[in-house]
């Protein structure tokens, strides 16, 4: 279906971001990475049922966005996108 195709395209894009993401891995990044991998194992084990893909979607979106930013930067010869400024309050 279209939803599965979209899921696999975003998943493929997010796989390209794994080496870059894991290379600079402080504790917060490592936590996000391990959580995403843990959530990936459930749909793979249960034959990709769509209800088990939903918790994984935000993690895949982060990876896909990082890949698209790297492609944008390398092809357009533009500086990397700057992260938004956040307040000093920590969650």
N, CA, C and O atoms as a MOPAC input file, in Angstrom:
PM7 MOZYME 1SCF
protein

 N      0.83200 1    -1.18500 1     0.00000 1
 C      0.00000 1     0.00000 1     0.00000 1
 C      0.87600 1     1.24700 1     0.00000 1
 O      2.09600 1     1.16400 1     0.14100 1
 N      0.24500 1     2.38800 1    -0.15800 1
 C      0.96600 1     3.66100 1    -0.18700 1
 C      1.61800 1     3.93300 1     1.17200 1
 O      2.74400 1     4.42500 1     1.23500 1
 N      0.91200 1     3.61300 1     2.25300 1
 C      1.45500 1     3.82500 1     3.58400 1
 C      2.71200 1     3.00800 1     3.82500 1
 O      3.66600 1     3.49800 1     4.42900 1
 N      2.72300 1     1.76300 1     3.35600 1
 C      3.91000 1     0.93200 1     3.50600 1
 C      5.06200 1     1.47300 1     2.67100 1
 O      6.20700 1     1.48000 1     3.12400 1
 N      4.77100 1     1.92500 1     1.46200 1
 C      5.81700 1     2.48500 1     0.60800 1
 C      6.43400 1     3.71900 1     1.26100 1
 O      7.65400 1     3.88000 1     1.26100 1
 N      5.59500 1     4.58700 1     1.81500 1
 C      6.09300 1     5.77500 1     2.49100 1
 C      6.95300 1     5.39000 1     3.69100 1
 O      8.01300 1     5.97700 1     3.91300 1
 N      6.50400 1     4.41900 1     4.45300 1
 C      7.25200 1     3.95300 1     5.61500 1
 C      8.63300 1     3.45600 1     5.20800 1
 O      9.62400 1     3.79900 1     5.85400 1
 N      8.71500 1     2.65600 1     4.15000 1
 C      9.99800 1     2.09100 1     3.75100 1
 C     10.91700 1     3.13900 1     3.13000 1
 O     12.13500 1     3.03300 1     3.27100 1
 N     10.37500 1     4.13900 1     2.45300 1
 C     11.20300 1     5.23000 1     1.93000 1
 C     11.80200 1     6.02500 1     3.07900 1
 O     12.99600 1     6.32300 1     3.06900 1
 N     10.98700 1     6.37100 1     4.06700 1
 C     11.48900 1     7.12000 1     5.23000 1
 C     12.47100 1     6.25500 1     6.02700 1
 O     13.47300 1     6.76500 1     6.52900 1
 N     12.20000 1     4.97400 1     6.14800 1
 C     13.11700 1     4.07800 1     6.85900 1
 C     14.45900 1     3.99000 1     6.14500 1
 O     15.50600 1     3.98500 1     6.79300 1
 N     14.43700 1     3.91900 1     4.81700 1
 C     15.68800 1     3.86700 1     4.06100 1
 C     16.47500 1     5.16100 1     4.22500 1
 O     17.69400 1     5.12900 1     4.39600 1
 N     15.78900 1     6.29200 1     4.17300 1
 C     16.47100 1     7.57200 1     4.37900 1
 C     17.07700 1     7.66100 1     5.77400 1
 O     18.17400 1     8.19300 1     5.95100 1
 N     16.36300 1     7.14200 1     6.75400 1
 C     16.86900 1     7.22600 1     8.12100 1
 C     18.07300 1     6.30700 1     8.34100 1
 O     18.91000 1     6.59100 1     9.19800 1
 N     18.17400 1     5.21900 1     7.58900 1
 C     19.33100 1     4.33400 1     7.72500 1
 C     20.62100 1     5.03200 1     7.31000 1
 O     21.68200 1     4.75600 1     7.86900 1
 N     20.53900 1     5.93100 1     6.33400 1
 C     21.72700 1     6.66200 1     5.90800 1
 C     22.22600 1     7.61400 1     6.99400 1
 O     23.40000 1     7.98300 1     7.00000 1
 N     21.35200 1     8.01200 1     7.90300 1
 C     21.74300 1     8.93500 1     8.96700 1
 C     22.35500 1     8.22900 1    10.17200 1
 O     22.96000 1     8.88500 1    11.02000 1
 N     22.21300 1     6.92000 1    10.26700 1
 C     22.70800 1     6.19900 1    11.43800 1
 C     24.20700 1     6.37900 1    11.69300 1
 O     24.58600 1     6.65600 1    12.83100 1
 N     25.06900 1     6.23600 1    10.69800 1
 C     26.50300 1     6.39700 1    11.00000 1
 C     26.84300 1     7.80000 1    11.49900 1
 O     27.62500 1     7.95500 1    12.43700 1
 N     26.25900 1     8.81200 1    10.87700 1
 C     26.52900 1    10.18800 1    11.29900 1
 C     25.97000 1    10.45500 1    12.68500 1
 O     26.58100 1    11.16600 1    13.48400 1
 N     24.81800 1     9.88900 1    12.96500 1
 C     24.17400 1    10.08600 1    14.25600 1
 C     24.93000 1     9.36400 1    15.36300 1
 O     25.10300 1     9.90900 1    16.45300 1
 N     25.37700 1     8.15600 1    15.09500 1
 C     26.05200 1     7.34800 1    16.11300 1
 C     27.49100 1     7.79800 1    16.34300 1
 O     28.04600 1     7.56400 1    17.41600 1
 N     28.09800 1     8.43700 1    15.35300 1
 C     29.48900 1     8.86900 1    15.48300 1
 C     29.65000 1     9.89200 1    16.59300 1
 O     30.60400 1     9.83200 1    17.36800 1
 N     28.71600 1    10.83000 1    16.66800 1
 C     28.76500 1    11.84800 1    17.72900 1
 C     27.69300 1    11.49800 1    18.74000 1
 O     26.63300 1    12.12400 1    18.75600 1
 N     27.94100 1    10.52700 1    19.57000 1
 C     26.88300 1     9.97300 1    20.40700 1
 C     27.06600 1    10.28200 1    21.89100 1
 O     27.56500 1     9.43700 1    22.63400 1
 N     26.66900 1    11.48300 1    22.33800 1
 C     26.58600 1    11.65600 1    23.78300 1
 C     25.40500 1    10.83800 1    24.31200 1
 O     24.71900 1    10.16500 1    23.54300 1
 N     25.18000 1    10.89600 1    25.58100 1
 C     24.16700 1    10.03500 1    26.20500 1
 C     22.78000 1    10.24400 1    25.60200 1
 O     22.05400 1     9.27200 1    25.39400 1
 N     22.39900 1    11.48300 1    25.31900 1
 C     21.05800 1    11.74000 1    24.78800 1
 C     20.88900 1    11.13700 1    23.39800 1
 O     19.84700 1    10.55400 1    23.10000 1
 N     21.89700 1    11.27100 1    22.55000 1
 C     21.80700 1    10.68100 1    21.21100 1
 C     21.80300 1     9.16600 1    21.27700 1
 O     21.07600 1     8.50700 1    20.53300 1
 N     22.60700 1     8.62000 1    22.16000 1
 C     22.64700 1     7.17300 1    22.30500 1
 C     21.30100 1     6.63500 1    22.77800 1
 O     20.86300 1     5.57600 1    22.33000 1
 N     20.64900 1     7.35900 1    23.67600 1
 C     19.33000 1     6.95400 1    24.14700 1
 C     18.31600 1     6.95000 1    23.00200 1
 O     17.53800 1     6.00600 1    22.86100 1
 N     18.32900 1     8.00500 1    22.18800 1
 C     17.40800 1     8.08000 1    21.04400 1
 C     17.70400 1     6.96100 1    20.05400 1
 O     16.78400 1     6.33400 1    19.52900 1
 N     18.97500 1     6.71200 1    19.79900 1
 C     19.35900 1     5.66400 1    18.86800 1
 C     18.92100 1     4.28700 1    19.35000 1
 O     18.35200 1     3.51100 1    18.58200 1
 N     19.18000 1     3.98200 1    20.61000 1
 C     18.79200 1     2.66900 1    21.13700 1
 C     17.27600 1     2.50100 1    21.22000 1
 O     16.75700 1     1.40800 1    20.99400 1
 N     16.56900 1     3.58100 1    21.54400 1
 C     15.10800 1     3.50800 1    21.56600 1
 C     14.56000 1     3.24300 1    20.17400 1
 O     13.66500 1     2.41700 1    20.00100 1
 N     15.09600 1     3.94300 1    19.18300 1
 C     14.64900 1     3.73600 1    17.80400 1
 C     14.91700 1     2.32700 1    17.31400 1
 O     14.07000 1     1.71900 1    16.66100 1
 N     16.09500 1     1.80600 1    17.62800 1
 C     16.42200 1     0.43200 1    17.21500 1
 C     15.52000 1    -0.56700 1    17.93100 1
 O     15.06400 1    -1.53700 1    17.32600 1
 N     15.26000 1    -0.33400 1    19.21400 1
 C     14.35800 1    -1.22500 1    19.94700 1
 C     12.95400 1    -1.22000 1    19.37800 1
 O     12.30700 1    -2.26400 1    19.29500 1
 N     12.48000 1    -0.04300 1    18.98600 1
 C     11.14400 1     0.03400 1    18.39300 1
 C     11.11000 1    -0.54100 1    16.98000 1
 O     10.05000 1    -0.95100 1    16.50700 1
 N     12.24300 1    -0.57600 1    16.31000 1
 C     12.30700 1    -1.16200 1    14.97100 1
 C     12.18300 1    -2.67500 1    15.02300 1
 O     11.64800 1    -3.28300 1    14.09600 1
 N     12.66500 1    -3.28600 1    16.08200 1
 C     12.64100 1    -4.74000 1    16.16900 1
 C     11.23000 1    -5.30900 1    16.25700 1
 O     10.97500 1    -6.41600 1    15.78300 1
 N     10.31900 1    -4.56300 1    16.85800 1
 C      8.94800 1    -5.07000 1    17.01400 1
 C      8.24300 1    -5.22900 1    15.66300 1
 O      7.72200 1    -6.31300 1    15.39900 1
 N      8.19500 1    -4.20000 1    14.78200 1
 C      7.53500 1    -4.41900 1    13.49000 1
 C      8.23300 1    -5.46600 1    12.62700 1
 O      7.57700 1    -6.17900 1    11.86700 1
 N      9.54800 1    -5.56300 1    12.73600 1
 C     10.24500 1    -6.58000 1    11.94700 1
 C      9.86700 1    -7.98300 1    12.40000 1
 O      9.73400 1    -8.89400 1    11.58400 1
 N      9.69800 1    -8.14700 1    13.69500 1
 C      9.33000 1    -9.46100 1    14.21800 1
 C      7.87600 1    -9.80400 1    13.90500 1
 O      7.55200 1   -10.97100 1    13.68600 1
 N      7.01200 1    -8.81900 1    13.88200 1
 C      5.58100 1    -9.05700 1    13.69100 1
 C      5.12500 1    -8.76600 1    12.27500 1
 O      3.98500 1    -8.35200 1    12.06300 1
 N      6.00100 1    -8.97700 1    11.30300 1
 C      5.66400 1    -8.89200 1     9.88700 1
 C      5.18700 1    -7.51300 1     9.45100 1
 O      4.41200 1    -7.40400 1     8.50100 1
 N      5.62700 1    -6.47800 1    10.11400 1
 C      5.34100 1    -5.12300 1     9.67100 1
 C      3.92100 1    -4.65100 1     9.85800 1
 O      3.45600 1    -3.80900 1     9.09000 1
 N      3.21700 1    -5.15600 1    10.84300 1
 C      1.86300 1    -4.67200 1    11.08200 1
 C      1.89300 1    -3.17200 1    11.33800 1
 O      2.73100 1    -2.68700 1    12.09800 1
 N      0.98600 1    -2.43900 1    10.70800 1
 C      1.05800 1    -0.97900 1    10.72800 1
 C      0.89300 1    -0.38800 1    12.12800 1
 O      1.46700 1     0.66400 1    12.40700 1
 N      0.15200 1    -1.00700 1    12.99200 1
 C     -0.04100 1    -0.42800 1    14.32000 1
 C      1.23800 1    -0.45000 1    15.14700 1
 O      1.36900 1     0.31900 1    16.10000 1
 N      2.17500 1    -1.31300 1    14.79900 1
 C      3.44300 1    -1.36100 1    15.51500 1
 C      4.48300 1    -0.41600 1    14.92300 1
 O      5.53900 1    -0.20800 1    15.52000 1
 N      4.19400 1     0.16000 1    13.75200 1
 C      5.10700 1     1.12100 1    13.12900 1
 C      4.93100 1     2.52000 1    13.69400 1
 O      5.85700 1     3.32800 1    13.62000 1
 N      3.78500 1     2.82500 1    14.24900 1
 C      3.47700 1     4.18300 1    14.69800 1
 C      4.46200 1     4.69700 1    15.75100 1
 O      4.89800 1     5.84100 1    15.61800 1
 N      4.84300 1     3.95100 1    16.77500 1
 C      5.80400 1     4.48100 1    17.74300 1
 C      7.18600 1     4.74700 1    17.13800 1
 O      7.94200 1     5.56500 1    17.66300 1
 N      7.51400 1     4.07900 1    16.06400 1
 C      8.80700 1     4.23900 1    15.42300 1
 C      8.86400 1     5.45400 1    14.50300 1
 O      9.95400 1     5.94300 1    14.20800 1
 N      7.73600 1     5.94500 1    14.05000 1
 C      7.68300 1     7.01100 1    13.04500 1
 C      8.45700 1     8.26800 1    13.42500 1
 O      9.17600 1     8.78200 1    12.56800 1
 N      8.36800 1     8.80200 1    14.64300 1
 C      9.15600 1    10.00700 1    14.95000 1
 C     10.66100 1     9.78200 1    14.86800 1
 O     11.39400 1    10.69000 1    14.47300 1
 N     11.13300 1     8.60700 1    15.22800 1
 C     12.55800 1     8.31700 1    15.16300 1
 C     13.01400 1     8.20900 1    13.71100 1
 O     14.10400 1     8.66200 1    13.36200 1
 N     12.18200 1     7.61000 1    12.87300 1
 C     12.51100 1     7.54100 1    11.45400 1
 C     12.49100 1     8.92500 1    10.82100 1
 O     13.31200 1     9.22600 1     9.95500 1
 N     11.56000 1     9.76300 1    11.25100 1
 C     11.48400 1    11.11900 1    10.70500 1
 C     12.73800 1    11.91900 1    11.04700 1
 O     13.21600 1    12.69500 1    10.22000 1
 N     13.27600 1    11.74000 1    12.25200 1
 C     14.52200 1    12.42200 1    12.62800 1
 C     15.67200 1    11.99000 1    11.72200 1
 O     16.43500 1    12.82400 1    11.23400 1
 N     15.78600 1    10.70900 1    11.50800 1
 C     16.85900 1    10.21400 1    10.64800 1
 C     16.70100 1    10.63400 1     9.20100 1
 O     17.67900 1    10.99800 1     8.54800 1
 N     15.47400 1    10.58800 1     8.69300 1
 C     15.22400 1    11.00300 1     7.31500 1
 C     15.51200 1    12.48800 1     7.13500 1
 O     16.05700 1    12.89400 1     6.10900 1
 N     15.15200 1    13.29600 1     8.11900 1
 C     15.41700 1    14.73000 1     8.04300 1
 C     16.91700 1    15.00200 1     8.03900 1
 O     17.37800 1    15.87900 1     7.30800 1
 N     17.67700 1    14.27600 1     8.83200 1
 C     19.13100 1    14.45700 1     8.84500 1
 C     19.74100 1    14.07600 1     7.49900 1
 O     20.65700 1    14.74500 1     7.02000 1
 N     19.24000 1    13.00800 1     6.89200 1
 C     19.73300 1    12.59200 1     5.57800 1
 C     19.39100 1    13.63200 1     4.51900 1
 O     20.23800 1    13.98500 1     3.69900 1
 N     18.16200 1    14.12100 1     4.53100 1
 C     17.76100 1    15.12600 1     3.55300 1
 C     18.54200 1    16.42200 1     3.73700 1
 O     18.87000 1    17.08700 1     2.75500 1
 N     18.84100 1    16.78900 1     4.97200 1
 C     19.65500 1    17.97400 1     5.21800 1
 C     21.06300 1    17.77900 1     4.66900 1
 O     21.62800 1    18.69900 1     4.07700 1
 N     21.63100 1    16.59600 1     4.85700 1
 C     22.96800 1    16.32600 1     4.32000 1
 C     22.95600 1    16.37200 1     2.79400 1
 O     23.88100 1    16.90700 1     2.18300 1
 N     21.91300 1    15.81400 1     2.17400 1
 C     21.80500 1    15.87700 1     0.71600 1
 C     21.63800 1    17.31100 1     0.23800 1
 O     22.25200 1    17.71500 1    -0.75000 1
 N     20.82300 1    18.07000 1     0.92400 1
 C     20.57600 1    19.47000 1     0.57400 1
 C     21.87800 1    20.26200 1     0.65700 1
 O     22.18800 1    21.05700 1    -0.23000 1
 N     22.62300 1    20.04500 1     1.70800 1
 C     23.87200 1    20.77000 1     1.92200 1
 C     24.91500 1    20.39900 1     0.87400 1
 O     25.61200 1    21.26900 1     0.35300 1
 N     25.02400 1    19.10700 1     0.56500 1
 C     26.06600 1    18.67400 1    -0.36600 1
 C     25.73900 1    19.03400 1    -1.81100 1
 O     26.64600 1    19.37400 1    -2.57100 1
 N     24.48500 1    18.96900 1    -2.20900 1
 C     24.13900 1    19.24500 1    -3.60400 1
 C     23.97600 1    20.72400 1    -3.87900 1
 O     24.27200 1    21.17800 1    -4.98400 1
 N     23.51800 1    21.47700 1    -2.91400 1
 C     23.24700 1    22.89500 1    -3.14900 1
 C     24.41500 1    23.78000 1    -2.74600 1
 O     24.36900 1    24.99000 1    -2.96500 1
 N     25.46600 1    23.20300 1    -2.16000 1
 C     26.61800 1    23.97800 1    -1.69600 1
 C     26.20200 1    25.09400 1    -0.75100 1
 O     26.76100 1    26.19100 1    -0.76400 1
 N     25.21700 1    24.78800 1     0.05900 1
 C     24.73400 1    25.74800 1     1.04700 1
 C     25.24100 1    25.33900 1     2.41500 1
 O     25.57100 1    24.17400 1     2.63900 1
 N     25.30500 1    26.29500 1     3.33300 1
 C     25.71500 1    25.91100 1     4.69700 1
 C     24.64400 1    25.03700 1     5.34300 1
 O     23.47100 1    25.13300 1     4.98300 1
 N     25.03200 1    24.18800 1     6.29200 1
 C     24.05100 1    23.32900 1     6.96100 1
 C     22.99600 1    24.16200 1     7.68100 1
 O     23.25200 1    25.27800 1     8.13500 1
 N     21.82200 1    23.59100 1     7.76700 1
 C     20.75100 1    24.26600 1     8.48800 1
 C     21.10200 1    24.34400 1     9.96500 1
 O     21.56900 1    23.36800 1    10.55200 1
 N     20.88000 1    25.48800 1    10.55200 1
 C     21.17100 1    25.68400 1    11.96600 1
 C     19.99400 1    25.20100 1    12.80300 1
 O     18.84500 1    25.41600 1    12.41800 1
 N     20.25100 1    24.55600 1    13.93600 1
 C     19.14300 1    24.14100 1    14.80400 1
 C     18.46400 1    25.36900 1    15.41400 1
 O     19.08200 1    26.41600 1    15.60200 1
 N     17.20500 1    25.21100 1    15.71000 1
 C     16.46300 1    26.28400 1    16.35800 1
 C     16.99400 1    26.51100 1    17.75600 1
 O     17.39200 1    25.56900 1    18.44100 1
 N     16.99900 1    27.75400 1    18.17200 1
 C     17.43500 1    28.04400 1    19.52900 1
 C     16.37100 1    27.56600 1    20.50500 1
 O     15.17200 1    27.71500 1    20.26700 1
 N     16.83100 1    26.99600 1    21.59300 1
 C     15.90800 1    26.53200 1    22.62500 1
 C     16.14600 1    27.32300 1    23.88700 1
 O     17.18300 1    27.96400 1    24.05600 1
 N     15.18900 1    27.26800 1    24.75000 1
 C     15.35900 1    27.96600 1    26.02800 1
 C     16.32400 1    27.19000 1    26.91700 1
 O     16.69400 1    26.05800 1    26.60300 1
 N     16.72100 1    27.79100 1    28.00800 1
 C     17.63500 1    27.12900 1    28.92600 1
 C     16.95100 1    26.07900 1    29.76900 1
 O     17.62100 1    25.28600 1    30.43100 1
 N     15.62700 1    26.05700 1    29.75900 1
 C     14.89500 1    25.07200 1    30.56200 1
 C     15.09300 1    23.68200 1    29.96900 1
 O     14.91300 1    23.48300 1    28.76700 1
 N     15.44700 1    22.76300 1    30.77800 1
 C     15.63600 1    21.37900 1    30.34700 1
 C     14.40300 1    20.57400 1    30.69400 1
 O     13.74100 1    20.81500 1    31.70300 1
 N     14.10900 1    19.60800 1    29.83300 1
 C     12.96000 1    18.74800 1    30.09000 1
 C     13.30800 1    17.69200 1    31.08100 1
 O     12.46300 1    16.86600 1    31.42600 1

